[in-house]
Amino acid sequence: MKRIIYTILAITALTFHSCDIERNPYDQIAVDDLFSDPGSIETATIGNYALLKGDVGYDGWVDDLHRISEYAGDNITLSGGTTDHLFFLYNYQSIATNSRVDRFWRNSYKIVVGTNLMIEKIEEGESTEGDQLLGENYYLRGLVFFQMGNVFGRPFNQGGSNPSIPLKLTSDTEDRPDRHTVQEVYDQVISDLLKAESLMTENKGASFASKEAAQALLSRVYLYMGDNSKAQEFADKVINSGVYSLLPTSEFSQMNRLTPDQNSEAIFAVTLSSASDLLGQWDDWFTIGSFYASIEGTGWGEMYASRSYLDLIDQNDGDARRSFIDPQYLTDDNGDRIPAVYWVDESYVYQFAQTTDSGGTITFDYDGNNYTLQSEVVDGKTVYFFNGPNGRQDVIFDFDMEKRNGHPKFFILKASLQEDDLHMWSPTVSRLAEMYLNKAESLAKGGADQAALDNINVLRQRAGVPEYTLANLPAGKTVLDVVLDERRLELAFEGHRRYDVYRNEQTMNRRYPGTHLNNSNPFFEIPPSHPRVVEFIPEQQIILQPSLEQNPQ
């Protein structure tokens, strides 16, 4: 039954050139008859959730959303080329025929049509169970519209009249709307989420939508709009609900191993399970985690934590969030790590040199010369350097590492090892830590500096790093700066960074090693006004519906 309903909801995209959506293509049961059983309504709603993750756990909406959102940020670096169209997401050389963007568009509207069908068929107020399911469908539609708007529409603060996505609000196959404005999309998202909040009374766990999930997403939506009081209001609703609690440090360091229902701070996640996903022999190789890490010989392990992100997280020794980064160290014949220094040169290329300790003097060979490693203490932290032919060169004194095309392998584990399954992961949509960050950002923008620091200090304490006061901020940093840095540290590899940079009118700085700089016209920096802050509308969709307006080149 679940597969039958899934097929009904999956066949229609924005093109709406489908078979009759009012008939089941397998056994010809009329949809009206199908919905006469409340259990069928629940099954159909589960079908909409299934579309988020895809058939096997790596081919669905959330997989492409992650790659679109995370790869265009500054937390990751790719160590080589690939024929997969994800390469154009990473290097900003966007194409209108990107297969991943096209699939994201199509899957988004499959979910939208599925939720629209449920919204049309479920009578509000007839039962609490029916209202709960109705609210879940409103939430799913709001979530999809919001994320689509982020991908294809410009940030809200750049103008509400900019074109965004078509708001498909019916299951009618003849209803083919053109693009609505950014303002209209945000208005619809808020309407859907407020409706969802009002209807849902049951919290079935992080695998399903809930009142709190709607509130959490509303907090982010209002933050993106610049409505700081509303962002704080809805963050507080979740924080004060008593439903969630931050994981203690020891569990947080292993958060990637937990299922959503085991994670006390998970509000909503697109849940994958070892019992039903990644069951094929090679399925693990197609996952997000496989691209970030090779574990027990499984996975490509070609995309690593960026030097930019590593420099930020290494500012504090022992940061628990460093546990999601797994450096692949080389060892000698005795199995011991090999001491080395490394740095990034003026061409944004990693340089490594193994060191030798001779009576307490550490030396290394580089560029045909032998240099002595020196150190000094700066602001309580030891800084290593050597005096080279071009003057002082600061370095990192650590151990030699495995490399791919010269890029050290800083594997990312946040998308692997759920249930000890090598590359199983349930992508997080909302978790409690984000609520503290949303609240901190809104407070900082409102001038409530100490209150903003109080909120990020909750997370810094959990991470095991020194808390901030107004007197000990890093030199040259404002309260808002450290709040946004904390957001980057905490939510890395969860699909936030691209939008956090541009909605704050910041420039994406990608001056660090990676194949994004290998093109003839590389993007070292991407200002928030750049056309490629958003993706092209898929060319195939414009061919099918010529009235759709394409985003500028």
Phi, psi and omega in degrees: 000320182297321180292324179297312180296319180303318182293320177303314186280341187272345192277350187248124173248189184297337179293332176059021175268067185244178170291173181299112183292346181275004178232144176280122187288350183262316183232008174061029173281127180296145180300322179299321177291323181300320184276004177287342179257119180304328178297329178291326177297318179294319179297319179295322177295320176298327175300324177292320174299319182300326179295335177296322187260340181091176185294319189240357176107359178221006185241017186256188184302314187289331178296309180293324177300316180300313183294321177295319188278316188276321186292338180271007179266202182237018179268347187232159177220137180261135188265001180193185178269170178202149176278348176296138182294355173299336180299325181283340173286323184285318188261006177066015174269065191295147175230148182283353180252023180297118185294328180287321177292319178298317179294322177299316178300311183295315179295325179300314183282338170298315179295317181300313179297320177298317179290323178299319179299318179292319180298324179287328188267334182273124179278119180294139174088358181281330179198156177293326179294317179294319178296322178301311181293323176298316178297322178297320179290322174298319179298312182299320179294317178298319179299314182294314178300319181297310182291323175298320179298324177295323185282318189251348180245148183289160179306148185303320185288355176268000174131122180290344181272355177296150180288144177235239186246160172291133177266096179273110188245011178224169173263005180293122183291344179270354180272103184234080185290153171275183184292135172266172181277164176304316180298316181296322179293314178298320178299318181292319178300314180297317178301314180296317184287323175295321177296316178300315179301320184286336186267328188274130180237354183243134174255106184267012181104173189290350179279351183231156176294152181209171175305316182293325177297320177295319179295320180297316180290325175299321178301317179291318180301312180295324177298316179296331179279345184086012176270084190291326179293319178290322177301317179291319181302313183282331173297318179296324178301318181287313181301318184273000182291335182079002183277332188237155174215147177295140175297142172295162188306316184296320179284323179299322180297342178244023187302327181296342181273350185270145167285159179306322182286346175269350186261111186292344180255000178284125180262310172210135177220150174278104195274125170251155184220144177296339181283339187226351184236156179055046184269344179284161185300324185249007186303322182301335184285344184261003185276169174297315182299327180297327180284334182273336187201148169253120184237124182053037177081004180248126179117149182286320180057053185245348180242126190238171172297136183285157176299325179299314179291318181297321178298323180290313185286336179279001177294339178230116177298140174082011177300122184300336181288347175291344181294341179276358176250128185238091180295138180263092185278144171281156176228156178273189183297339179269000181085010180266148175294152186256113180302142181200164169243152175209158181201173177251125184278184185292346177262012181061047177238136177291139172238130179239145174212123177289145186254159176232133180257111179243096178062037179089354175260118183264123181233164177203155179261132177207136176059032178078007181232158178256131183237155177257130178283130179241166181210159173207160180260123180235119181051042176080004182237137180284127179246131181255146181199168169219157179264103183261189182296337180254020180098198184294135176233112175288143183223169172255125180262108187212235179223156178291153187228157168296147183225155171232117183054035179085356182264119178297142187274090171266084183297149177251125185254359187296339183250025183219164167076013172299135181056024182062015172276129196312309183233034174279139179200140173252101185303130182280133171266311179218139170219165190300324181303323179297327181296320176295323179289319176300316181295317180298316180295317180294323178292318180297320180289340177266004177086004179271073191297313183295319179296323177298315179295324179302322183285319178285337177294334174301318181281325179293323177297316178296325180283349179079030179240160184301141178281155179269147166234168178296341183268346185240025177296147177302148182304131177081001182257140172268172176300317179298322178302312184288330175296315180291326174297318179296322177297319178296315180298314188285320188258013180304141176067020176243009172087023182257328198300316181307313184283326179297323180291307189286326180289341176264015177058036177258162177264134177283115182262113182242037177275074176205164185299144178159159182285359172293344180261006185273353182282166178292336179228070186287156177262098175285323178220144178235109179288158183296342180274355186294143179302329185273012168298336176239159180273159172293146166295133182305132184302321181299326179291324179288326175298318181285331180224083187300341181285351176291130181275129180281148173291150184297154175293000000 
